[in-house]
Amino acid sequence: MSKAGLALQQKIRNTQVLELVLQGKSFREIADEMGITRQRAYDIYKIGLEATKVPDHTLQEWRQVVSSRLDYWLTKLAILIDAGDYRAIMAAVRIEERRAKMLGIDKPLKIDVTHHIPALDPEEAGKRQRARLAGAGFVRLVTQPPLLEAPADYEVVEDGAQ
């Protein structure tokens, strides 16, 4: 075969590898389908990208490729997962964590909390707090220290004397 024929055949093979990668196939699957080694499939993929001057995958295309690979791995683990294999289950969990991270599902939620707390007189707040605690079965709070001496306007009465 002529050099031009070999070059054309090589470009076709490179294009096929690129298309299979975009379809989400693993390099092992591509290798089996094309009758080459997995490493050769990867090398052709890299050469194909450079030779056809195809820029890196767009983010959306790459997400599709990765998502397809994750789906493929999950299907391979399904039998082991159904059998209760702990390692397979943990691998599936990691696959789903990867998918969630890739798709941005695990981004923190933004919660706008705006709550107006009306100004409350400290004395009124104390009354409300005492009422809540009393209603919940707590002993009445002592808000003042106990008196050590009777106030001047009180009469002190001894036990039994009146």
C-alpha positions in Angstrom: 0.0 0.0 0.0 1.2 3.5 -0.8 2.3 6.1 1.8 -0.8 8.1 1.0 -3.0 5.1 1.5 -1.4 4.3 4.8 -1.8 7.9 6.0 -5.4 7.9 5.0 -6.0 4.6 6.8 -4.3 6.0 9.9 -6.4 9.1 9.8 -9.6 7.0 9.5 -8.5 4.8 12.5 -7.6 7.9 14.5 -11.0 9.4 13.8 -12.7 6.1 14.7 -10.9 6.1 18.1 -11.9 9.7 18.8 -15.5 8.9 17.9 -15.5 5.9 20.2 -14.1 7.9 23.1 -16.8 10.6 22.5 -19.4 7.8 22.7 -18.1 7.0 26.1 -16.3 3.8 25.4 -13.3 2.8 27.5 -9.9 2.3 25.9 -10.3 -1.4 26.7 -13.6 -1.6 24.7 -12.0 0.4 21.9 -9.0 -1.9 21.8 -11.2 -5.0 21.7 -13.4 -3.5 18.9 -10.5 -2.4 16.8 -8.2 -5.4 17.5 -5.4 -3.5 19.1 -4.0 -3.1 22.7 -5.5 -0.7 25.2 -2.2 1.3 25.3 -2.3 1.5 21.5 -5.9 2.8 21.6 -4.9 5.5 24.0 -1.8 6.4 21.9 -4.0 6.6 18.8 -6.4 8.8 20.7 -3.6 11.2 21.6 -2.2 11.2 18.1 -5.6 11.6 16.6 -6.2 14.7 18.7 -3.0 16.2 17.6 -3.2 15.2 14.0 -6.7 16.4 13.4 -5.9 19.6 15.4 -9.0 18.9 17.5 -8.9 21.0 20.7 -9.5 19.5 24.0 -13.0 18.3 24.6 -15.4 21.0 25.6 -16.5 20.7 29.2 -19.9 19.3 28.2 -18.4 16.7 25.9 -15.9 15.6 28.6 -18.7 15.3 31.1 -20.6 13.0 28.7 -17.4 10.9 28.2 -16.8 10.6 32.0 -20.4 10.0 32.7 -20.5 7.1 30.2 -17.4 5.6 31.8 -19.0 5.8 35.2 -22.2 4.2 33.9 -20.0 1.4 32.3 -18.2 0.8 35.6 -21.5 0.7 37.5 -22.9 -1.9 35.1 -19.8 -4.1 35.7 -20.3 -3.8 39.5 -24.0 -4.5 39.4 -23.8 -8.3 39.9 -21.3 -7.9 42.8 -23.5 -5.2 44.4 -26.6 -7.4 44.1 -24.6 -10.1 45.9 -23.8 -7.8 48.7 -20.1 -7.4 48.1 -19.0 -4.6 50.4 -16.0 -3.5 48.2 -18.3 -3.3 45.1 -20.8 -1.3 47.0 -18.1 1.1 48.3 -16.7 1.4 44.7 -20.2 2.3 43.5 -20.6 4.9 46.2 -17.3 6.4 45.1 -18.4 6.4 41.5 -21.7 8.2 42.4 -19.7 10.7 44.5 -17.5 11.4 41.5 -20.5 11.9 39.3 -22.1 14.2 41.8 -18.9 16.2 42.1 -18.5 16.4 38.3 -22.1 17.5 37.8 -22.0 20.0 40.6 -24.8 18.3 42.5 -22.9 18.5 45.8 -22.4 22.3 45.7 -23.4 23.9 49.0 -26.9 25.4 49.0 -27.1 29.1 49.4 -29.7 29.9 52.0 -30.7 33.4 52.6 -31.8 33.8 56.2 -33.3 37.1 57.0 -35.2 37.2 60.3 -36.3 40.3 62.0 -36.0 40.2 65.8 -37.9 43.0 67.3 -36.3 45.1 70.1 -37.3 43.7 73.4 -37.2 45.4 76.8 -34.7 43.5 79.0 -37.3 43.3 81.8 -39.9 41.9 79.4 -37.4 39.4 78.1 -36.7 38.2 81.6 -40.4 37.8 82.3 -40.9 35.8 79.1 -37.9 33.6 79.9 -39.1 32.9 83.4 -42.5 32.0 82.1 -41.1 29.6 79.5 -38.9 27.9 82.1 -41.7 27.6 84.6 -44.0 26.2 81.9 -41.3 23.6 81.1 -41.2 22.4 84.7 -38.1 24.2 85.8 -37.7 25.6 89.2 -38.3 29.4 89.4 -35.2 31.3 88.7 -33.8 33.5 91.4 -33.2 36.8 89.9 -32.0 38.5 93.1 -29.7 37.3 95.8 -31.5 36.2 99.0 -31.9 39.0 101.5 -29.6 38.7 104.5 -31.3 41.3 106.5 -35.0 42.3 106.5 -35.7 45.6 104.9 -36.4 48.5 107.3 -40.1 48.5 106.6 -40.5 44.8 107.5 -41.2 43.6 111.0 -39.1 40.6 112.0 -41.2 37.9 113.8 -39.6 35.2 115.8 -40.9 31.6 115.5 -43.9 31.1 117.8 -44.0 34.7 118.9 -46.6 37.1 117.5 
